[in-house]
Amino acid sequence: MRRYAAQLLLRTAASALLMVSALLPAFPSSTTGNIVKNPSFEEPDEKGDPAGWGWWGSETGQMGVGELFQCEPDAHTGDWSISIRQEAWGNRGYWYTVLHGIKPHLWYAVSLWAKRDRPTGWVPELVLFGQSRVMNLRRPNVWQRFDWLLDSGESSGSAVLKLVNSRKPSKVWFDDVTVEEFSVEALSPVERRRLSWRPSFTSRLVVFEVEAAGTVSFDAGLRSLGRTLNEEISLPDELPPGEWFWRVKAFQNGSLLAVSPPQRITVETVEPPLQATLTKKEVLPPEYAESSEHISFDANLNLVVDGTAFFPVGIYSLPPELFREAKRAGFNVVVTNEVEAARRAGLRAMVHKGFTHKPVKRDETVPVSQGEADCWIIARYLCDEPDQTNVSPKEAFRAHVQEKEADPLHPTATVLYRPESFGDYASASDILMTDPYPIPHRPLTVVSESVRAAREAVRDQKPVWAIIQGFNWGDVSQEARRIGWARWPTYAEERCMAHLAVINGANGILFYGYGGSDHDPSNWRALKRVAGELKRISPILLSETVSSPVSVIVASPSGNRDVSSRIEYVLKAGRGSTYLIAANNWPGKRQVTFRFENRLHSPVNVLFENRSIAPDAGCFSDLFAPYDVHVYDLRFERASFPASP
């Protein structure tokens, strides 16, 4: 066994990246294959440590208490792997190496194998190009493979790759690290009418588009031969005979990953078949929200149910005996397979993957038809946090295809937790949901950030729904109880999180979830109250978002201005008015002044609060309590706002 000496490589975090190139050997640049030198840690340096690698301890380069960096004969392949043991909370040590030959604005396929010695919610990370990717090691003492596609961005020449174990006491092993330019190689045709190619390995969801042209520069006679998830395609019969050049483009969620070098092909005349054969059309990842028989989407990506725009206000885990109570409160959706119970209560159902209709009877004689049950389903729930459970984007998309084959009448939905993974899964379902749960350990702004990241991932071509925390972390985690996370969200927090989601563009709100007999009665009352408020403003939420020619001046009650602006807002146009929804995302009072380009009619009504504010020309002021939300009815003397792009 080789053990790394406790050598101090660096003294300060600021100097780490400056010194790392000098500390490690300068390997020659490589444009193909794995650019990680000594990727399996088999080559030792003169000290017996793995050549080309170094470590950084949690305490300014030195090992922290209970922290150990080792090379051990416990490998995925070969003889050796590297490990980090953390036995103290808060430590964040890492192994690192320098990658040479990095090109800017290229996509790189990154992979490694990892394992750890115990189950825990804290996860190790890979850091490259300023991006962090986590390894959800759900099974202890089992090697698991992880892979990602990362854009190098502005990185050029060299970049530092880090393998990090942080915060939670545990031991993590790493082995077989690979970083290579993502590429596609067009292969010589085995058959004259069939083209194939070889891409870099990835479990991401990659779509290939094949093009042909009359010139090698693809500037004459360019035509698309088709798009596919496979690594081969048949030439269309309508491609004229002659000499052609062809190439393959690889895309992930609309982003161009790579283009293959061109290949020449000779196309010969095709004899028409004696009898036409029907081939099954390949299902490709949905790039935008598509309407179906029961559910469609309007221009604002709102659901349209029975010809009417519909803003989902839903809840998970609610027992059927509470469906009517939830409906009276303001909920209109439940996540359940009890479709008939939901229908009887007047609620729409989001059913789980694999749901099949079983005829049930309204009374002793009349069964409910499948068609009638279908009308009460709004979506099919595919995957719960596949980015946490190591379900690859390809597997998630296969679930979408299976559900669509079984039920083409309804959209599919997937919920994701980590914003850095949104782009990987964005094209694997019709609706993207996100579930940031910040109470009590993170600021409420993570809800805003998560919704914005989801909208960016789907390029505002699909609905984004937000799942709001309605549970106590202490009920699901012994660790949460031990470190003081055991409390329920307050009414103010529930209300603020829901409005922050819609302010940032969520097209639906669901709460997770009802906790049964252990559910705090005050929290259930809070959820029902928020659901009722969302129901009342749903016509506003469904209306068009308009641009924001408004300045916001935020000050604490002491008069000190908060330049970071704790107030988030959105303008909505509808019913002859402009509505301003504004939320204080911080647990402190704020005095806020809103200033517009146009003069306001007096008064400015504050909806649902039985009060109004007298404006001063084009501005008015109001006080926001901690996590407070206000909805203002604005009437301008002239000019309407243009719609947001």
N, C-alpha and C positions, 0 to 999 in steps of 0.2 A: 504494500500500500504506500502510495506517495502522498504526503501531506504537505500542503503549502505552508512555507514559513510565514510567520506574521510580519511580512515585509511592508513597510509604509511606503506606498508608491506615490502618494500625493499628500499635500499638506492642507490645502483649502479647496473648497468646491469650485471657487472661481478659477483656480489654476488647473483644474482637472482636465478640461478639454484642450487646454493649450499644451500641456505636457504629455498627453497620452501618445501623440504621434512620435515623440522622441523616445518614450519609454519602450515602445513596441517596435519590432522590426518592420522596415518599410518594404512591403511586398510589391512586386510589380503589378501594374494595372492589368485587369482582365475584363474582356467585354462579353465573354460567354462562360457558361457554367457557374459553379459556386464560387463567389468571391470571398467567402469566409475562409481564412487560412487556419489550418488545424481545427476543422469543424467538429471532429470527434474526440479531440483532446488526447490523441495518441502520441503526438510528438512532444517530448520534453525539451525544455531549455537546459542551460548548464546547471541550474539549481534544482532541476527535477520538476519544475512547474510546467504547465502546458505552454508551449511556445506561442507567442502572439496574443496571450491573454493576461489580464491583470484583474485585481479586485479593488474595490473601494468600500471601506468600512463606514458604518453609520456615523461615527464621530470624527468628522473632518478627515476621513481617510483611514483612521485607525479602527480596528475592530472594537465594537461596543461590547457591553457586558453580555455574556452568553451568546456571542456571535462568532461563527467559525466558517472559514472558506476552505474547502478541501477538494482534492482530486482522489477519486476512489475507484476501486475495481468493481463497480456496480454500474454496468453500462447497458444501454439499449443495443448498441452494436460495438464490436471491438472489445477493448479491455477496460477503458476508462470513461468516466463522466466527471463533471464538476458539480459541487453542491454548495448550498448556503444553509447553515443552521442559524435560526434566530430563536433565542430563548428569553427575549425581553420584549415588552411592548414598545412600539414606536421605532424600533430599528428599521433601517432601510438600506441594506447593503446590496451590492451588485457586482457581478462579473462583467467585464467589458473587453471589447476588441475594436480595432480600427479597420474599417472597410475602405479599400482604395478603388479608384476607378469609377466612383459614383458620378452619374450623369444627371443633370437637372431635368425635372419634368418628365421623368420616366417612371413606369410602374415596375416594381420589383416583387417577385414571388419570394416570400419569407416563410420558413418552416423550421420546426425543431421538435424534439421529443422531450417530455418532462414527466416527473412524478413527484409525489411528496408523501410524508410519513403519516399524516393524519388528516381527517376531514375538518375543514374550517371554512368560514365564509370569506376570509381574506385570501386573495389570490396573487400569485406571482405575475410579473409583467415582463414583456419585451418592449424596449424603447428604441426607436430608430426614426430618423428624420423628424425628430420632435414629436412623434406620435407614439402613444402608449397602447399596447394591446395586451389583454389579460389572458391567463390560462386557467380555465375553470376545471381544476383537478378534482373531480367529484369522487373518484375512487382512490383510496390510499394505496400506496405501494404498487401501482400499476402504471407502466409507461403509456403515455398517451401522446398522440401527434396533434400539433396545432399548426395551422398555416393561415397566412394573410396575404393580401395584395396591398402594398403601400406605395403611394406616390412620393417620389423623392423631393418634389417641390423645388425649392431654391438650392437644395444641397448639391454641391459640386466638388469633385476631387476626392474627398474623404468624408466619412461619417462615422460616428461612434455608435456601436450597438451595445446595449446594456441588457443584462438578464438580472431581474430585480426580485428579491424576496423582502417584503415589507410588513411591518406592523405586528403581525400575528406570530406568536411562537410556533415555529414549525421548521421542518427541513425539506428543502426542495432540491431535486437533481435535474440537470440539463444535459442533453446529448444531441449529437447530429444536427448541428445548426446549418441552415442553408439560406443564402441570399443570392438570387440571380435575377437578371433582367427578365421580365416576363416577355416571352417571345412566341411567335407562331411560325412553324416551318411548313411551307407548302410542299407536299410530297409529289413525286412523279406519279401520274395516274397508273393504277394497276389495270383498270379497264378504261376503255376510251370514253365512256360516258359517265365515269364516276371520279370525283375529285376527293382527296383526303388531305389531312394536315395533322401536325403534331404540336400541341401547345405545351407550355410549361405546366407542371402539375399545380393544381389548386382545387380546393373544395368549394371555392366561391362560385357564384352563378354567372357563367360567362356565355354570352351569345356571340356566335360567329356569323359574319356577313361576307358572302363570297361575291366578288366583282370580276367582270371580264371586260377587256377593252382591246381595240385593234392595235394599240401601240404599247410599248413597254413603259412609257411614261404615263399611261392611262389618261391621255388628254384627247382621245378620239374614240367615239363609239362606246363610251362607258355604259355598262348596264349591270344591274344586280341580278345575280343568279339565285339568290335566296338567302334566308336567315335560318339558323339552326342552333340547337344546343349540342348536337352531335359533332363528331370530328370527321365527317364526310358528307358529301352531297351529290346528288345526281344532276347531270346537266339537263336543263330543260330542253324539250324537243324543239322548241321554237328558236333556239340559238342557231343562227345560220352557219352552214359549213364554212371551213376555212381556217386560217391561222389566227389564234387568239392568245392573249396573255391574261392570266388570272392571278388573283391574290386573295388573302383572307384578312379581314379585320376582326379583332376581338374586342368586345365591349362588356363592361360590368356596369349595370344600372345606368346605361347611356354614356358612360365615360369610356373613351377610346383607350384601350390598354396597349395594343400593339398591332402592327401591320406586317404581314409576311412579305419577304422578297417575291417578286413576280416569277411565275413559271409559264413556259410556253406550252400550248396544247394545240393539236390539230383536231378539228371537229369535222367529222364526216357526215354525209347525208344519212338520215335515219329513215328506215322503212317503217311506215305506220303499222302498228299492230293490227292483227285481224279483229281483235275484240278489245275495246277499251277496258282497262282495269282501274278500279277506284283505289286510291291510296289514302290512308288515314292522314289527315292534316295534323302536323305537329303542333302541339300547344307550346307557345313561347311565353316567357315571363311578361305579365301585363305591365305596360309602361304608363298606363293612365286608367282612370276609373271608367269601366264599361257598364252601360245599362243592360238590364236583362228584363225578363217578363214581369217580375214582381217589384224589383228595386231598380231605380235609376238615379242619376246624379245631375244636379243642375250646374250652371256655369260657376257657382261658388263652391262646388264640390259638396253641397249638402245632399243628404239622402232625399229622394222623392218617393214617398210611399202613398199608394192610391192616388197619384196625381198631385199630391200636396207635399211641399217641403217639410222635412221632419228633422228636428234636432234631438238626437238620442240623449236621454238622461237615464242611465242604467245603473245596475248594481249586480255584483256577484254574490253567489252563495246564499241567496235568499230562499227560505223554505216556502213552499207553495201556500201554506196557510197565511203568509204575510203578503201575498201578492196584491190583494185588494187594498190593504192598508198602504202599501207602497204606491199604488195607482192613485189613491186619494191624496197622498202627500205631494205628488208631482212627478214621480218616476214614470217612464213610458217603455222601458226595456229591462228585461232580466236576462242574465246569462244562465241558461237552463235548457235541458232537454224536455222539460215538462211543458210542451207547447200548448196542449189543450188547457192546462191550468192557467197558463199565461193568457190564452185567448179569453177564457171565462172572466178573467180579471180586467181585460182590456189592455193587456201589456203585450208588446212585441217581444220575441225571443231571439237571442243569439245562441244558436245551438252549437254543440261541440263537434269536433271532427268525427266522422263516421256515423253521425246521427241518421237513423232511418225511421220513417213514419210507421207507427203501429196504430191501426184504426182503433179508436176508442168511441164509446157511446156517450152521447149527451144525456140520454135517459136509457130506458130499457130497450128501445127499439131503433133509434136513429143514430147510426155511426157518423163520426166526423170524417169527411173525405180527406184524402191526401192533399187535393187541390186547396181545400179550405184551410188546412193546417199550414200549407206553404205560404199562404197570404199573411200569416202572422209571424213568419221568420224574416228577420232583416239581414242576417249574415251568418256565415259559418266560421266558427272559431278554430283556426288551424293549429297554431303552436303557441305555447306559453313560454316566453323568454328563451327561444332557441339559442340566443347568444350566451345564455347562462348554462344551459344544459348540454352544450356541445352538439346540438343538432345543426348540421351544416346547412348553408343556404340551398345547396342542391337538394338535400333531404326535405327542407321546408317547402321548396317549390314542388317536389313530387307529391307532397300532401295536398298542395293547391290543385294540381292536375287531377288527382284522384277525386277530390271533392267536386270539382267542376264536371268531371265525367258522371258522377253520381247525381249531381244537382247543378245544372247550368243556370238555374233561375235566381240564384242569390250570390252576392259577393262573398269573398273570403277575407278573413282578418287575422293578422299576426301581431302579437304584442312583443316589444323589445325593451330591454332595460338599459343597455349601454349605448350612448350616442355614437361612439366610435364604430359601432357595428351596424348602424342604421343603413348605411349605403350598401352593405353586403346583402341585406335581406329586403331592401326596399322594393325590388321587383318580383318578390316571391309571393305576393298576395295582392288583393284589390284594395284593402284598407290597411294602413299602418297605424298601430296603436303603441303608445309608450307609457311606461308605468314608473315614473320617478316617485320614490317614497321617502321624503326628507325628514319627517318628524320622528325624533327631536334632534337629530344629529347633523342636519345640513340646512342651509337657508332655503326658503321657499322659492328662491329664484331658480333652483334646479328644475322646477316645473316649467318655467318660461324657457330655459335653455333647451330642455329636452324636446318641447313642442317645436321650437324653431329649428332644431337639428333634424327632427323628423320631416318637417316641411321642406327643408333644404334637400334631404335625401330623396324625397319623392318628386322634387322639382315642381312642387305645387301642381302636380298632375293627378294626385290621388288624395282622398280624404285622410286626415290625421285625427285620431281620437286620443284623448288623454284619459288615463286611468288614475284616479285620485286616491290617495291613501285614506282608507277608512278603517284601519286596524291598529292594534298596539303591537309594536315590535316584540314586546316582552311575551306575547302570547305565542309567538312562532319561533323564538330563539332564547335558549338558556343564556347564551352569551350576551344578548341584549339586556336581559335582566341583570346580569352581573355588572355590566359597565354603565348602567343607568339610563338605558333607552326605553324603559318600560313605562310608557304613558300613551294615552289616546290623544289624537288631534282634537283641539278645541273647535268650537263652532266657528270662531273667527278664522282659524287656520284652514278648516275645510272650505269655507266660503272663499277665502283669498286664493287658495290653490285652484279651485274651480274657475274663478274669474281670470286668474293669471293665464290659465290654459286657453280660454276663449279669446282673451286679449291678444295672445300670440298666435292665434289662427286655428285652434282646435275646432273640428266640425262635429264633435260629440264628446260627452263626458260620461264616464262610468266610474263607479266607486267600488273599490275592493277593500273589504267586502263585508257582508253581514256575518258576524261571528257566532251566531247561534246563541245558546244559553250563556256563553261567556261574553257576549257583546255588551258593552257598557250602555245602559239605558240612555244616559245623557248624550252619548255619541250618536246613537240611533236617532234620537230626537234632532240632533244637529244635522245629520244627513238628510232627514226628511225635510227639514226647514230649508236647507240649501237646494234640494231638488225642487221644492215649491217655488223658490225664487228664480231658478233657472227656467222653470216652466213659464213663469210670468213674462220673462224677458226673451223667451225663445223666438218670437217674431223679430226682435231686434238682432238676436244672434244669427238668424237666417238671412238677414238683409245684407246688402253689399257693403264691403269695407271700402272706405274712401281714404284718399291721401290725407296727410296730416299737416296742414300749414298752421301749426300751433307750437308755441313755445311754452315750456313748463318751468316755473321757478319754484324750487322746493327749499323750504327752510324749516329748521327745528323750532319749537316754541320759544327757545331762547334767542332766536333771530339769526343764528349761524346757518348760512346756506350750505346745503348738502350738494356739492357739485357732482356727486356720483348719481344723483337723481334716483330716489327710491320709489318713484311713482311710475307705473306702467299703465298705458292707456291704448284705446283703439277708438276710432270714429266709425260709426255705422250710419247709413242713410236709408230711411224708409218711413212710410206713412206721413210724408210731408215734413219730416223733422230730421235733424241730425242728432244722433245720440253719442254721447261720450261716456264710455265705460272706463273707469280709472280705479286702480288698486294700489295700496301702499304695501310693498313687498317686504317691509321691515318692521320689527317689533318696537317701534317708537312713534310718537306723534309727529306729524308733519303738517305744516301750513303750506298750502299749495296755491299758486296763482297760474291759471290757464289764460294765455293771451292768443287771440286769433287775428287774422288779417281783416276780417269783416266785423262790422258792428253787430252786437247781439240785441235782439228784442228783450225787453224786460217782461217778466222775470225769467230766470233759469230755474226750471222745476227739477227738483231732485226726486226721482221716481221712487215710490214705495217708502218715502221717509216723511211725507206730509209736510214738506217745507220747500221754500224757494229762496233763491239768491238774486239780489239786484246786481246786474252787471254794471261795469264802468266802461262804456263804449264797447271795445272788443275784448274785454277780459273780466274775469271774476275769480274770487278766492274762496277757498273752503278748507276746513280742518279735517285731517285724516287721523283717526285713532290707529293704534297698532293693528296691522293687517286689515285695515278698513277698506271697503269697496263702496263707491258711489256711482250711480247711473244718472246722467244729466240729459235732460231734454233741451236741446239748443235750437233756437229760432234765429236765423240770420236775416238781416235786412236785404241782402242781395247776394248773388253768386252762389252756386253750388260747388261742392268739391268734386274733382275728378275721381274716378275709381282708381284704387290702387292697382299698379301693374301686376 
